[in-house]
Amino acid sequence: MKKNKSILWKICKWLALAIMILTFTNVVIPSDTFAPTLGGFPYTLWVGILVSIVLVILTFLATKLHPESKSDEV
């Protein structure tokens, strides 16, 4: 179980890094793009909210999967 936890921890680290880098590319922040909208909110806002939610969930999982954590629950 410890080896699986270590591998999942590394995956969480790389996913967080990839999401943070992707956030500042044209995928999330395109220049001069306000459409499409979702519920009246522009594209950049709802994608930013989605990225934030994904990072919070990823952070929660990473705290449970950290190799030196005392918790065995996932």
mmCIF file of the C-alpha atoms, coordinates in Angstrom:
data_MODEL
# 
_entry.id   MODEL 
# 
loop_
_atom_site.group_PDB 
_atom_site.id 
_atom_site.type_symbol 
_atom_site.label_atom_id 
_atom_site.label_alt_id 
_atom_site.label_comp_id 
_atom_site.label_asym_id 
_atom_site.label_entity_id 
_atom_site.label_seq_id 
_atom_site.pdbx_PDB_ins_code 
_atom_site.Cartn_x 
_atom_site.Cartn_y 
_atom_site.Cartn_z 
_atom_site.occupancy 
_atom_site.B_iso_or_equiv 
_atom_site.pdbx_formal_charge 
_atom_site.auth_seq_id 
_atom_site.auth_comp_id 
_atom_site.auth_asym_id 
_atom_site.auth_atom_id 
_atom_site.pdbx_PDB_model_num 
ATOM 1  C CA . MET A 1 1  ? 0.000   0.000  0.000   1.00 0.00 ? 1  MET A CA 1 
ATOM 2  C CA . LYS A 1 2  ? 2.887   2.378  0.766   1.00 0.00 ? 2  LYS A CA 1 
ATOM 3  C CA . LYS A 1 3  ? 4.239   2.077  -2.811  1.00 0.00 ? 3  LYS A CA 1 
ATOM 4  C CA . ASN A 1 4  ? 0.803   2.790  -4.320  1.00 0.00 ? 4  ASN A CA 1 
ATOM 5  C CA . LYS A 1 5  ? 0.454   5.778  -2.031  1.00 0.00 ? 5  LYS A CA 1 
ATOM 6  C CA . SER A 1 6  ? 3.824   7.107  -3.185  1.00 0.00 ? 6  SER A CA 1 
ATOM 7  C CA . ILE A 1 7  ? 2.909   6.715  -6.855  1.00 0.00 ? 7  ILE A CA 1 
ATOM 8  C CA . LEU A 1 8  ? -0.466  8.413  -6.363  1.00 0.00 ? 8  LEU A CA 1 
ATOM 9  C CA . TRP A 1 9  ? 1.265   11.229 -4.450  1.00 0.00 ? 9  TRP A CA 1 
ATOM 10 C CA . LYS A 1 10 ? 3.610   11.807 -7.409  1.00 0.00 ? 10 LYS A CA 1 
ATOM 11 C CA . ILE A 1 11 ? 0.661   11.809 -9.815  1.00 0.00 ? 11 ILE A CA 1 
ATOM 12 C CA . CYS A 1 12 ? -1.083  14.440 -7.675  1.00 0.00 ? 12 CYS A CA 1 
ATOM 13 C CA . LYS A 1 13 ? 2.040   16.620 -7.690  1.00 0.00 ? 13 LYS A CA 1 
ATOM 14 C CA . TRP A 1 14 ? 2.401   16.438 -11.471 1.00 0.00 ? 14 TRP A CA 1 
ATOM 15 C CA . LEU A 1 15 ? -1.311  17.047 -12.063 1.00 0.00 ? 15 LEU A CA 1 
ATOM 16 C CA . ALA A 1 16 ? -1.252  20.132 -9.843  1.00 0.00 ? 16 ALA A CA 1 
ATOM 17 C CA . LEU A 1 17 ? 1.776   21.474 -11.675 1.00 0.00 ? 17 LEU A CA 1 
ATOM 18 C CA . ALA A 1 18 ? 0.198   20.789 -15.082 1.00 0.00 ? 18 ALA A CA 1 
ATOM 19 C CA . ILE A 1 19 ? -3.060  22.490 -14.076 1.00 0.00 ? 19 ILE A CA 1 
ATOM 20 C CA . MET A 1 20 ? -1.205  25.541 -12.753 1.00 0.00 ? 20 MET A CA 1 
ATOM 21 C CA . ILE A 1 21 ? 0.802   25.870 -15.969 1.00 0.00 ? 21 ILE A CA 1 
ATOM 22 C CA . LEU A 1 22 ? -2.286  25.291 -18.134 1.00 0.00 ? 22 LEU A CA 1 
ATOM 23 C CA . THR A 1 23 ? -4.145  28.017 -16.243 1.00 0.00 ? 23 THR A CA 1 
ATOM 24 C CA . PHE A 1 24 ? -1.891  30.719 -17.684 1.00 0.00 ? 24 PHE A CA 1 
ATOM 25 C CA . THR A 1 25 ? -2.051  29.541 -21.288 1.00 0.00 ? 25 THR A CA 1 
ATOM 26 C CA . ASN A 1 26 ? -4.539  30.535 -23.976 1.00 0.00 ? 26 ASN A CA 1 
ATOM 27 C CA . VAL A 1 27 ? -6.736  27.565 -23.064 1.00 0.00 ? 27 VAL A CA 1 
ATOM 28 C CA . VAL A 1 28 ? -7.984  29.222 -19.876 1.00 0.00 ? 28 VAL A CA 1 
ATOM 29 C CA . ILE A 1 29 ? -7.193  32.873 -20.553 1.00 0.00 ? 29 ILE A CA 1 
ATOM 30 C CA . PRO A 1 30 ? -7.740  33.481 -24.276 1.00 0.00 ? 30 PRO A CA 1 
ATOM 31 C CA . SER A 1 31 ? -7.189  37.017 -25.466 1.00 0.00 ? 31 SER A CA 1 
ATOM 32 C CA . ASP A 1 32 ? -10.301 39.028 -26.355 1.00 0.00 ? 32 ASP A CA 1 
ATOM 33 C CA . THR A 1 33 ? -12.708 36.132 -25.745 1.00 0.00 ? 33 THR A CA 1 
ATOM 34 C CA . PHE A 1 34 ? -15.893 36.709 -23.774 1.00 0.00 ? 34 PHE A CA 1 
ATOM 35 C CA . ALA A 1 35 ? -18.009 33.973 -25.343 1.00 0.00 ? 35 ALA A CA 1 
ATOM 36 C CA . PRO A 1 36 ? -19.268 31.403 -24.644 1.00 0.00 ? 36 PRO A CA 1 
ATOM 37 C CA . THR A 1 37 ? -21.037 32.368 -21.498 1.00 0.00 ? 37 THR A CA 1 
ATOM 38 C CA . LEU A 1 38 ? -22.553 30.082 -18.909 1.00 0.00 ? 38 LEU A CA 1 
ATOM 39 C CA . GLY A 1 39 ? -25.286 31.569 -16.772 1.00 0.00 ? 39 GLY A CA 1 
ATOM 40 C CA . GLY A 1 40 ? -24.275 35.043 -17.864 1.00 0.00 ? 40 GLY A CA 1 
ATOM 41 C CA . PHE A 1 41 ? -20.652 34.588 -16.736 1.00 0.00 ? 41 PHE A CA 1 
ATOM 42 C CA . PRO A 1 42 ? -17.824 34.900 -19.263 1.00 0.00 ? 42 PRO A CA 1 
ATOM 43 C CA . TYR A 1 43 ? -15.666 31.954 -20.294 1.00 0.00 ? 43 TYR A CA 1 
ATOM 44 C CA . THR A 1 44 ? -12.610 32.994 -18.291 1.00 0.00 ? 44 THR A CA 1 
ATOM 45 C CA . LEU A 1 45 ? -14.575 33.253 -15.051 1.00 0.00 ? 45 LEU A CA 1 
ATOM 46 C CA . TRP A 1 46 ? -16.263 29.856 -15.167 1.00 0.00 ? 46 TRP A CA 1 
ATOM 47 C CA . VAL A 1 47 ? -13.109 28.086 -16.326 1.00 0.00 ? 47 VAL A CA 1 
ATOM 48 C CA . GLY A 1 48 ? -11.226 29.785 -13.475 1.00 0.00 ? 48 GLY A CA 1 
ATOM 49 C CA . ILE A 1 49 ? -13.855 28.589 -10.999 1.00 0.00 ? 49 ILE A CA 1 
ATOM 50 C CA . LEU A 1 50 ? -13.599 25.062 -12.419 1.00 0.00 ? 50 LEU A CA 1 
ATOM 51 C CA . VAL A 1 51 ? -9.796  25.111 -12.148 1.00 0.00 ? 51 VAL A CA 1 
ATOM 52 C CA . SER A 1 52 ? -10.069 26.282 -8.534  1.00 0.00 ? 52 SER A CA 1 
ATOM 53 C CA . ILE A 1 53 ? -12.469 23.479 -7.635  1.00 0.00 ? 53 ILE A CA 1 
ATOM 54 C CA . VAL A 1 54 ? -10.220 20.882 -9.281  1.00 0.00 ? 54 VAL A CA 1 
ATOM 55 C CA . LEU A 1 55 ? -7.177  22.204 -7.399  1.00 0.00 ? 55 LEU A CA 1 
ATOM 56 C CA . VAL A 1 56 ? -9.032  22.090 -4.061  1.00 0.00 ? 56 VAL A CA 1 
ATOM 57 C CA . ILE A 1 57 ? -10.064 18.467 -4.671  1.00 0.00 ? 57 ILE A CA 1 
ATOM 58 C CA . LEU A 1 58 ? -6.539  17.589 -5.792  1.00 0.00 ? 58 LEU A CA 1 
ATOM 59 C CA . THR A 1 59 ? -5.087  19.233 -2.681  1.00 0.00 ? 59 THR A CA 1 
ATOM 60 C CA . PHE A 1 60 ? -7.444  17.238 -0.457  1.00 0.00 ? 60 PHE A CA 1 
ATOM 61 C CA . LEU A 1 61 ? -6.440  13.988 -2.151  1.00 0.00 ? 61 LEU A CA 1 
ATOM 62 C CA . ALA A 1 62 ? -2.753  14.881 -1.943  1.00 0.00 ? 62 ALA A CA 1 
ATOM 63 C CA . THR A 1 63 ? -3.003  15.436 1.819   1.00 0.00 ? 63 THR A CA 1 
ATOM 64 C CA . LYS A 1 64 ? -4.457  11.956 2.195   1.00 0.00 ? 64 LYS A CA 1 
ATOM 65 C CA . LEU A 1 65 ? -1.866  10.389 -0.119  1.00 0.00 ? 65 LEU A CA 1 
ATOM 66 C CA . HIS A 1 66 ? 1.267   12.075 1.206   1.00 0.00 ? 66 HIS A CA 1 
ATOM 67 C CA . PRO A 1 67 ? 3.824   9.319  1.946   1.00 0.00 ? 67 PRO A CA 1 
ATOM 68 C CA . GLU A 1 68 ? 4.491   10.573 5.480   1.00 0.00 ? 68 GLU A CA 1 
ATOM 69 C CA . SER A 1 69 ? 0.865   11.122 6.460   1.00 0.00 ? 69 SER A CA 1 
ATOM 70 C CA . LYS A 1 70 ? -0.510  9.211  9.417   1.00 0.00 ? 70 LYS A CA 1 
ATOM 71 C CA . SER A 1 71 ? -3.888  8.680  7.762   1.00 0.00 ? 71 SER A CA 1 
ATOM 72 C CA . ASP A 1 72 ? -4.590  5.370  6.031   1.00 0.00 ? 72 ASP A CA 1 
ATOM 73 C CA . GLU A 1 73 ? -7.962  6.510  4.721   1.00 0.00 ? 73 GLU A CA 1 
ATOM 74 C CA . VAL A 1 74 ? -8.523  7.488  1.104   1.00 0.00 ? 74 VAL A CA 1 
# 
